[in-house]
Amino acid sequence: MRIDITAEYDLADLATAVQRLAEGATHGKSVIRVA
């Protein structure tokens, strides 16, 4: 199985990540780095 990760964000950028997902600007999976 292959997972297409198209975006990675730091935890501090969570609002940006959610906004881009809501706008449909990302395709595939987005990852939030917490460590």
PDB file of all heavy atoms in Angstrom:
ATOM      1  N   MET A   1       0.835  -1.160   0.000  1.00  0.00           N
ATOM      2  CA  MET A   1       0.000   0.000   0.000  1.00  0.00           C
ATOM      3  C   MET A   1       0.893   1.241   0.000  1.00  0.00           C
ATOM      4  O   MET A   1       1.885   1.296   0.714  1.00  0.00           O
ATOM      5  CB  MET A   1      -0.901   0.020   1.233  1.00  0.00           C
ATOM      6  CG  MET A   1      -1.778   1.230   1.263  1.00  0.00           C
ATOM      7  SD  MET A   1      -2.745   1.510   2.770  1.00  0.00           S
ATOM      8  CE  MET A   1      -3.510  -0.025   3.067  1.00  0.00           C
ATOM      9  N   ARG A   2       0.525   2.215  -0.791  1.00  0.00           N
ATOM     10  CA  ARG A   2       1.279   3.459  -0.868  1.00  0.00           C
ATOM     11  C   ARG A   2       0.363   4.605  -0.453  1.00  0.00           C
ATOM     12  O   ARG A   2      -0.746   4.721  -0.962  1.00  0.00           O
ATOM     13  CB  ARG A   2       1.770   3.692  -2.290  1.00  0.00           C
ATOM     14  CG  ARG A   2       2.593   4.938  -2.434  1.00  0.00           C
ATOM     15  CD  ARG A   2       3.192   5.009  -3.853  1.00  0.00           C
ATOM     16  NE  ARG A   2       3.953   6.210  -3.988  1.00  0.00           N
ATOM     17  CZ  ARG A   2       3.487   7.361  -4.464  1.00  0.00           C
ATOM     18  NH1 ARG A   2       2.242   7.420  -4.881  1.00  0.00           N
ATOM     19  NH2 ARG A   2       4.238   8.416  -4.543  1.00  0.00           N
ATOM     20  N   ILE A   3       0.828   5.424   0.473  1.00  0.00           N
ATOM     21  CA  ILE A   3       0.056   6.575   0.919  1.00  0.00           C
ATOM     22  C   ILE A   3       0.708   7.821   0.337  1.00  0.00           C
ATOM     23  O   ILE A   3       1.901   8.054   0.520  1.00  0.00           O
ATOM     24  CB  ILE A   3       0.005   6.649   2.455  1.00  0.00           C
ATOM     25  CG1 ILE A   3      -0.679   5.407   3.004  1.00  0.00           C
ATOM     26  CG2 ILE A   3      -0.709   7.913   2.908  1.00  0.00           C
ATOM     27  CD1 ILE A   3      -0.623   5.283   4.499  1.00  0.00           C
ATOM     28  N   ASP A   4      -0.083   8.610  -0.360  1.00  0.00           N
ATOM     29  CA  ASP A   4       0.408   9.820  -1.000  1.00  0.00           C
ATOM     30  C   ASP A   4       0.322  10.986  -0.023  1.00  0.00           C
ATOM     31  O   ASP A   4      -0.758  11.517   0.236  1.00  0.00           O
ATOM     32  CB  ASP A   4      -0.424  10.107  -2.251  1.00  0.00           C
ATOM     33  CG  ASP A   4       0.112  11.258  -3.061  1.00  0.00           C
ATOM     34  OD1 ASP A   4       1.298  11.608  -2.909  1.00  0.00           O
ATOM     35  OD2 ASP A   4      -0.651  11.817  -3.864  1.00  0.00           O
ATOM     36  N   ILE A   5       1.464  11.374   0.561  1.00  0.00           N
ATOM     37  CA  ILE A   5       1.519  12.521   1.463  1.00  0.00           C
ATOM     38  C   ILE A   5       1.911  13.726   0.630  1.00  0.00           C
ATOM     39  O   ILE A   5       2.995  13.770   0.061  1.00  0.00           O
ATOM     40  CB  ILE A   5       2.524  12.297   2.606  1.00  0.00           C
ATOM     41  CG1 ILE A   5       2.088  11.096   3.435  1.00  0.00           C
ATOM     42  CG2 ILE A   5       2.635  13.554   3.466  1.00  0.00           C
ATOM     43  CD1 ILE A   5       3.079  10.682   4.491  1.00  0.00           C
ATOM     44  N   THR A   6       1.013  14.699   0.551  1.00  0.00           N
ATOM     45  CA  THR A   6       1.249  15.852  -0.309  1.00  0.00           C
ATOM     46  C   THR A   6       1.609  17.108   0.458  1.00  0.00           C
ATOM     47  O   THR A   6       2.046  18.080  -0.151  1.00  0.00           O
ATOM     48  CB  THR A   6       0.013  16.141  -1.179  1.00  0.00           C
ATOM     49  OG1 THR A   6      -1.102  16.352  -0.333  1.00  0.00           O
ATOM     50  CG2 THR A   6      -0.266  14.986  -2.117  1.00  0.00           C
ATOM     51  N   ALA A   7       1.434  17.101   1.775  1.00  0.00           N
ATOM     52  CA  ALA A   7       1.760  18.291   2.564  1.00  0.00           C
ATOM     53  C   ALA A   7       2.137  17.887   3.978  1.00  0.00           C
ATOM     54  O   ALA A   7       1.570  16.955   4.535  1.00  0.00           O
ATOM     55  CB  ALA A   7       0.583  19.245   2.592  1.00  0.00           C
ATOM     56  N   GLU A   8       3.105  18.609   4.531  1.00  0.00           N
ATOM     57  CA  GLU A   8       3.506  18.419   5.924  1.00  0.00           C
ATOM     58  C   GLU A   8       3.500  19.778   6.602  1.00  0.00           C
ATOM     59  O   GLU A   8       3.961  20.758   6.041  1.00  0.00           O
ATOM     60  CB  GLU A   8       4.905  17.812   6.009  1.00  0.00           C
ATOM     61  CG  GLU A   8       4.981  16.403   5.493  1.00  0.00           C
ATOM     62  CD  GLU A   8       6.357  15.790   5.702  1.00  0.00           C
ATOM     63  OE1 GLU A   8       7.018  16.150   6.706  1.00  0.00           O
ATOM     64  OE2 GLU A   8       6.755  14.980   4.871  1.00  0.00           O
ATOM     65  N   TYR A   9       2.968  19.807   7.823  1.00  0.00           N
ATOM     66  CA  TYR A   9       2.867  21.051   8.575  1.00  0.00           C
ATOM     67  C   TYR A   9       3.372  20.834   9.986  1.00  0.00           C
ATOM     68  O   TYR A   9       3.224  19.754  10.552  1.00  0.00           O
ATOM     69  CB  TYR A   9       1.402  21.510   8.666  1.00  0.00           C
ATOM     70  CG  TYR A   9       0.761  21.782   7.336  1.00  0.00           C
ATOM     71  CD1 TYR A   9       0.024  20.806   6.686  1.00  0.00           C
ATOM     72  CD2 TYR A   9       0.869  23.021   6.728  1.00  0.00           C
ATOM     73  CE1 TYR A   9      -0.576  21.046   5.471  1.00  0.00           C
ATOM     74  CE2 TYR A   9       0.273  23.284   5.509  1.00  0.00           C
ATOM     75  CZ  TYR A   9      -0.450  22.292   4.886  1.00  0.00           C
ATOM     76  OH  TYR A   9      -1.039  22.536   3.674  1.00  0.00           O
ATOM     77  N   ASP A  10       3.935  21.883  10.582  1.00  0.00           N
ATOM     78  CA  ASP A  10       4.255  21.864  12.004  1.00  0.00           C
ATOM     79  C   ASP A  10       2.970  22.087  12.776  1.00  0.00           C
ATOM     80  O   ASP A  10       1.997  22.649  12.247  1.00  0.00           O
ATOM     81  CB  ASP A  10       5.250  22.979  12.351  1.00  0.00           C
ATOM     82  CG  ASP A  10       6.641  22.688  11.816  1.00  0.00           C
ATOM     83  OD1 ASP A  10       7.036  21.502  11.795  1.00  0.00           O
ATOM     84  OD2 ASP A  10       7.328  23.644  11.433  1.00  0.00           O
ATOM     85  N   LEU A  11       2.954  21.698  14.041  1.00  0.00           N
ATOM     86  CA  LEU A  11       1.765  21.866  14.857  1.00  0.00           C
ATOM     87  C   LEU A  11       1.358  23.343  14.925  1.00  0.00           C
ATOM     88  O   LEU A  11       0.173  23.662  14.946  1.00  0.00           O
ATOM     89  CB  LEU A  11       2.000  21.306  16.262  1.00  0.00           C
ATOM     90  CG  LEU A  11       0.803  21.287  17.193  1.00  0.00           C
ATOM     91  CD1 LEU A  11      -0.360  20.513  16.589  1.00  0.00           C
ATOM     92  CD2 LEU A  11       1.189  20.701  18.537  1.00  0.00           C
ATOM     93  N   ALA A  12       2.323  24.240  14.912  1.00  0.00           N
ATOM     94  CA  ALA A  12       2.032  25.673  14.960  1.00  0.00           C
ATOM     95  C   ALA A  12       1.277  26.149  13.719  1.00  0.00           C
ATOM     96  O   ALA A  12       0.623  27.198  13.750  1.00  0.00           O
ATOM     97  CB  ALA A  12       3.326  26.465  15.117  1.00  0.00           C
ATOM     98  N   ASP A  13       1.350  25.390  12.625  1.00  0.00           N
ATOM     99  CA  ASP A  13       0.688  25.752  11.371  1.00  0.00           C
ATOM    100  C   ASP A  13      -0.630  25.007  11.174  1.00  0.00           C
ATOM    101  O   ASP A  13      -1.122  24.893  10.056  1.00  0.00           O
ATOM    102  CB  ASP A  13       1.618  25.473  10.184  1.00  0.00           C
ATOM    103  CG  ASP A  13       2.874  26.313  10.246  1.00  0.00           C
ATOM    104  OD1 ASP A  13       2.791  27.474  10.696  1.00  0.00           O
ATOM    105  OD2 ASP A  13       3.934  25.809   9.833  1.00  0.00           O
ATOM    106  N   LEU A  14      -1.211  24.523  12.252  1.00  0.00           N
ATOM    107  CA  LEU A  14      -2.444  23.749  12.164  1.00  0.00           C
ATOM    108  C   LEU A  14      -3.568  24.531  11.480  1.00  0.00           C
ATOM    109  O   LEU A  14      -4.278  23.986  10.645  1.00  0.00           O
ATOM    110  CB  LEU A  14      -2.882  23.293  13.556  1.00  0.00           C
ATOM    111  CG  LEU A  14      -4.169  22.468  13.615  1.00  0.00           C
ATOM    112  CD1 LEU A  14      -4.015  21.181  12.821  1.00  0.00           C
ATOM    113  CD2 LEU A  14      -4.540  22.174  15.051  1.00  0.00           C
ATOM    114  N   ALA A  15      -3.713  25.808  11.806  1.00  0.00           N
ATOM    115  CA  ALA A  15      -4.782  26.617  11.198  1.00  0.00           C
ATOM    116  C   ALA A  15      -4.612  26.686   9.681  1.00  0.00           C
ATOM    117  O   ALA A  15      -5.597  26.581   8.934  1.00  0.00           O
ATOM    118  CB  ALA A  15      -4.793  28.010  11.799  1.00  0.00           C
ATOM    119  N   THR A  16      -3.391  26.837   9.217  1.00  0.00           N
ATOM    120  CA  THR A  16      -3.125  26.869   7.781  1.00  0.00           C
ATOM    121  C   THR A  16      -3.472  25.535   7.139  1.00  0.00           C
ATOM    122  O   THR A  16      -4.078  25.491   6.066  1.00  0.00           O
ATOM    123  CB  THR A  16      -1.640  27.203   7.516  1.00  0.00           C
ATOM    124  OG1 THR A  16      -1.351  28.466   8.112  1.00  0.00           O
ATOM    125  CG2 THR A  16      -1.339  27.246   6.042  1.00  0.00           C
ATOM    126  N   ALA A  17      -3.110  24.456   7.795  1.00  0.00           N
ATOM    127  CA  ALA A  17      -3.396  23.127   7.263  1.00  0.00           C
ATOM    128  C   ALA A  17      -4.901  22.906   7.125  1.00  0.00           C
ATOM    129  O   ALA A  17      -5.363  22.426   6.088  1.00  0.00           O
ATOM    130  CB  ALA A  17      -2.788  22.063   8.175  1.00  0.00           C
ATOM    131  N   VAL A  18      -5.656  23.276   8.133  1.00  0.00           N
ATOM    132  CA  VAL A  18      -7.109  23.098   8.100  1.00  0.00           C
ATOM    133  C   VAL A  18      -7.720  23.981   7.011  1.00  0.00           C
ATOM    134  O   VAL A  18      -8.610  23.551   6.271  1.00  0.00           O
ATOM    135  CB  VAL A  18      -7.728  23.397   9.482  1.00  0.00           C
ATOM    136  CG1 VAL A  18      -9.241  23.434   9.408  1.00  0.00           C
ATOM    137  CG2 VAL A  18      -7.272  22.371  10.493  1.00  0.00           C
ATOM    138  N   GLN A  19      -7.234  25.196   6.880  1.00  0.00           N
ATOM    139  CA  GLN A  19      -7.737  26.100   5.854  1.00  0.00           C
ATOM    140  C   GLN A  19      -7.494  25.542   4.455  1.00  0.00           C
ATOM    141  O   GLN A  19      -8.378  25.547   3.605  1.00  0.00           O
ATOM    142  CB  GLN A  19      -7.084  27.464   5.983  1.00  0.00           C
ATOM    143  CG  GLN A  19      -7.569  28.460   4.951  1.00  0.00           C
ATOM    144  CD  GLN A  19      -6.910  29.816   5.093  1.00  0.00           C
ATOM    145  OE1 GLN A  19      -6.074  30.015   5.960  1.00  0.00           O
ATOM    146  NE2 GLN A  19      -7.285  30.743   4.242  1.00  0.00           N
ATOM    147  N   ARG A  20      -6.285  25.036   4.209  1.00  0.00           N
ATOM    148  CA  ARG A  20      -5.973  24.474   2.895  1.00  0.00           C
ATOM    149  C   ARG A  20      -6.813  23.246   2.597  1.00  0.00           C
ATOM    150  O   ARG A  20      -7.245  23.040   1.467  1.00  0.00           O
ATOM    151  CB  ARG A  20      -4.488  24.157   2.805  1.00  0.00           C
ATOM    152  CG  ARG A  20      -3.666  25.450   2.868  1.00  0.00           C
ATOM    153  CD  ARG A  20      -2.319  25.305   2.341  1.00  0.00           C
ATOM    154  NE  ARG A  20      -2.428  24.978   0.916  1.00  0.00           N
ATOM    155  CZ  ARG A  20      -1.412  24.599   0.178  1.00  0.00           C
ATOM    156  NH1 ARG A  20      -0.226  24.506   0.701  1.00  0.00           N
ATOM    157  NH2 ARG A  20      -1.578  24.311  -1.090  1.00  0.00           N
ATOM    158  N   LEU A  21      -7.079  22.425   3.612  1.00  0.00           N
ATOM    159  CA  LEU A  21      -7.945  21.262   3.423  1.00  0.00           C
ATOM    160  C   LEU A  21      -9.373  21.696   3.103  1.00  0.00           C
ATOM    161  O   LEU A  21     -10.018  21.132   2.225  1.00  0.00           O
ATOM    162  CB  LEU A  21      -7.931  20.373   4.671  1.00  0.00           C
ATOM    163  CG  LEU A  21      -6.661  19.556   4.879  1.00  0.00           C
ATOM    164  CD1 LEU A  21      -6.660  18.950   6.272  1.00  0.00           C
ATOM    165  CD2 LEU A  21      -6.538  18.482   3.829  1.00  0.00           C
ATOM    166  N   ALA A  22      -9.872  22.701   3.820  1.00  0.00           N
ATOM    167  CA  ALA A  22     -11.235  23.185   3.592  1.00  0.00           C
ATOM    168  C   ALA A  22     -11.390  23.783   2.196  1.00  0.00           C
ATOM    169  O   ALA A  22     -12.447  23.660   1.580  1.00  0.00           O
ATOM    170  CB  ALA A  22     -11.604  24.218   4.652  1.00  0.00           C
ATOM    171  N   GLU A  23     -10.334  24.423   1.700  1.00  0.00           N
ATOM    172  CA  GLU A  23     -10.365  25.031   0.373  1.00  0.00           C
ATOM    173  C   GLU A  23     -10.194  24.014  -0.741  1.00  0.00           C
ATOM    174  O   GLU A  23     -10.386  24.331  -1.905  1.00  0.00           O
ATOM    175  CB  GLU A  23      -9.257  26.078   0.256  1.00  0.00           C
ATOM    176  CG  GLU A  23      -9.449  27.283   1.154  1.00  0.00           C
ATOM    177  CD  GLU A  23      -8.237  28.193   1.179  1.00  0.00           C
ATOM    178  OE1 GLU A  23      -7.160  27.793   0.670  1.00  0.00           O
ATOM    179  OE2 GLU A  23      -8.368  29.310   1.707  1.00  0.00           O
ATOM    180  N   GLY A  24      -9.788  22.807  -0.385  1.00  0.00           N
ATOM    181  CA  GLY A  24      -9.535  21.785  -1.395  1.00  0.00           C
ATOM    182  C   GLY A  24      -8.202  21.988  -2.096  1.00  0.00           C
ATOM    183  O   GLY A  24      -8.002  21.494  -3.203  1.00  0.00           O
ATOM    184  N   ALA A  25      -7.291  22.713  -1.451  1.00  0.00           N
ATOM    185  CA  ALA A  25      -6.001  23.029  -2.058  1.00  0.00           C
ATOM    186  C   ALA A  25      -5.013  21.864  -1.998  1.00  0.00           C
ATOM    187  O   ALA A  25      -4.007  21.883  -2.693  1.00  0.00           O
ATOM    188  CB  ALA A  25      -5.394  24.257  -1.376  1.00  0.00           C
ATOM    189  N   THR A  26      -5.280  20.869  -1.164  1.00  0.00           N
ATOM    190  CA  THR A  26      -4.383  19.729  -1.060  1.00  0.00           C
ATOM    191  C   THR A  26      -5.077  18.477  -1.583  1.00  0.00           C
ATOM    192  O   THR A  26      -6.285  18.325  -1.467  1.00  0.00           O
ATOM    193  CB  THR A  26      -3.940  19.483   0.395  1.00  0.00           C
ATOM    194  OG1 THR A  26      -5.088  19.245   1.190  1.00  0.00           O
ATOM    195  CG2 THR A  26      -3.172  20.658   0.957  1.00  0.00           C
ATOM    196  N   HIS A  27      -4.302  17.601  -2.158  1.00  0.00           N
ATOM    197  CA  HIS A  27      -4.797  16.321  -2.659  1.00  0.00           C
ATOM    198  C   HIS A  27      -3.936  15.255  -2.014  1.00  0.00           C
ATOM    199  O   HIS A  27      -2.735  15.418  -1.879  1.00  0.00           O
ATOM    200  CB  HIS A  27      -4.689  16.251  -4.180  1.00  0.00           C
ATOM    201  CG  HIS A  27      -5.437  17.358  -4.860  1.00  0.00           C
ATOM    202  ND1 HIS A  27      -6.802  17.355  -4.966  1.00  0.00           N
ATOM    203  CD2 HIS A  27      -5.019  18.491  -5.435  1.00  0.00           C
ATOM    204  CE1 HIS A  27      -7.184  18.446  -5.601  1.00  0.00           C
ATOM    205  NE2 HIS A  27      -6.127  19.167  -5.884  1.00  0.00           N
ATOM    206  N   GLY A  28      -4.524  14.178  -1.598  1.00  0.00           N
ATOM    207  CA  GLY A  28      -3.772  13.159  -0.882  1.00  0.00           C
ATOM    208  C   GLY A  28      -3.879  13.420   0.607  1.00  0.00           C
ATOM    209  O   GLY A  28      -4.859  13.971   1.090  1.00  0.00           O
ATOM    210  N   LYS A  29      -2.859  13.071   1.333  1.00  0.00           N
ATOM    211  CA  LYS A  29      -2.878  13.189   2.787  1.00  0.00           C
ATOM    212  C   LYS A  29      -2.001  14.334   3.247  1.00  0.00           C
ATOM    213  O   LYS A  29      -0.966  14.643   2.663  1.00  0.00           O
ATOM    214  CB  LYS A  29      -2.376  11.901   3.449  1.00  0.00           C
ATOM    215  CG  LYS A  29      -3.174  10.670   3.082  1.00  0.00           C
ATOM    216  CD  LYS A  29      -4.584  10.771   3.580  1.00  0.00           C
ATOM    217  CE  LYS A  29      -5.351   9.518   3.208  1.00  0.00           C
ATOM    218  NZ  LYS A  29      -6.747   9.633   3.480  1.00  0.00           N
ATOM    219  N   SER A  30      -2.406  14.957   4.333  1.00  0.00           N
ATOM    220  CA  SER A  30      -1.607  15.993   4.994  1.00  0.00           C
ATOM    221  C   SER A  30      -1.165  15.460   6.346  1.00  0.00           C
ATOM    222  O   SER A  30      -1.919  14.772   7.021  1.00  0.00           O
ATOM    223  CB  SER A  30      -2.421  17.273   5.192  1.00  0.00           C
ATOM    224  OG  SER A  30      -2.760  17.837   3.953  1.00  0.00           O
ATOM    225  N   VAL A  31       0.055  15.811   6.741  1.00  0.00           N
ATOM    226  CA  VAL A  31       0.622  15.332   7.994  1.00  0.00           C
ATOM    227  C   VAL A  31       0.921  16.529   8.877  1.00  0.00           C
ATOM    228  O   VAL A  31       1.470  17.529   8.430  1.00  0.00           O
ATOM    229  CB  VAL A  31       1.939  14.557   7.726  1.00  0.00           C
ATOM    230  CG1 VAL A  31       2.620  14.183   9.017  1.00  0.00           C
ATOM    231  CG2 VAL A  31       1.656  13.329   6.891  1.00  0.00           C
ATOM    232  N   ILE A  32       0.537  16.423  10.167  1.00  0.00           N
ATOM    233  CA  ILE A  32       0.871  17.428  11.156  1.00  0.00           C
ATOM    234  C   ILE A  32       1.974  16.849  12.042  1.00  0.00           C
ATOM    235  O   ILE A  32       1.809  15.803  12.647  1.00  0.00           O
ATOM    236  CB  ILE A  32      -0.352  17.774  12.051  1.00  0.00           C
ATOM    237  CG1 ILE A  32      -1.531  18.235  11.208  1.00  0.00           C
ATOM    238  CG2 ILE A  32       0.025  18.823  13.096  1.00  0.00           C
ATOM    239  CD1 ILE A  32      -1.319  19.521  10.478  1.00  0.00           C
ATOM    240  N   ARG A  33       3.127  17.521  12.059  1.00  0.00           N
ATOM    241  CA  ARG A  33       4.249  17.073  12.897  1.00  0.00           C
ATOM    242  C   ARG A  33       4.068  17.619  14.299  1.00  0.00           C
ATOM    243  O   ARG A  33       3.911  18.813  14.466  1.00  0.00           O
ATOM    244  CB  ARG A  33       5.577  17.571  12.316  1.00  0.00           C
ATOM    245  CG  ARG A  33       5.992  16.779  11.099  1.00  0.00           C
ATOM    246  CD  ARG A  33       7.306  17.286  10.548  1.00  0.00           C
ATOM    247  NE  ARG A  33       6.911  18.052   9.362  1.00  0.00           N
ATOM    248  CZ  ARG A  33       7.392  19.216   9.000  1.00  0.00           C
ATOM    249  NH1 ARG A  33       8.323  19.779   9.706  1.00  0.00           N
ATOM    250  NH2 ARG A  33       6.964  19.824   7.931  1.00  0.00           N
ATOM    251  N   VAL A  34       4.071  16.754  15.297  1.00  0.00           N
ATOM    252  CA  VAL A  34       3.869  17.181  16.677  1.00  0.00           C
ATOM    253  C   VAL A  34       5.132  17.093  17.522  1.00  0.00           C
ATOM    254  O   VAL A  34       5.143  17.551  18.654  1.00  0.00           O
ATOM    255  CB  VAL A  34       2.736  16.366  17.360  1.00  0.00           C
ATOM    256  CG1 VAL A  34       1.406  16.672  16.701  1.00  0.00           C
ATOM    257  CG2 VAL A  34       3.033  14.891  17.344  1.00  0.00           C
ATOM    258  N   ALA A  35       6.158  16.515  17.014  1.00  0.00           N
ATOM    259  CA  ALA A  35       7.406  16.409  17.795  1.00  0.00           C
ATOM    260  C   ALA A  35       8.536  17.091  17.079  1.00  0.00           C
ATOM    261  O   ALA A  35       8.551  17.279  15.917  1.00  0.00           O
ATOM    262  CB  ALA A  35       7.760  14.959  18.018  1.00  0.00           C
TER     263      ALA A  35
END
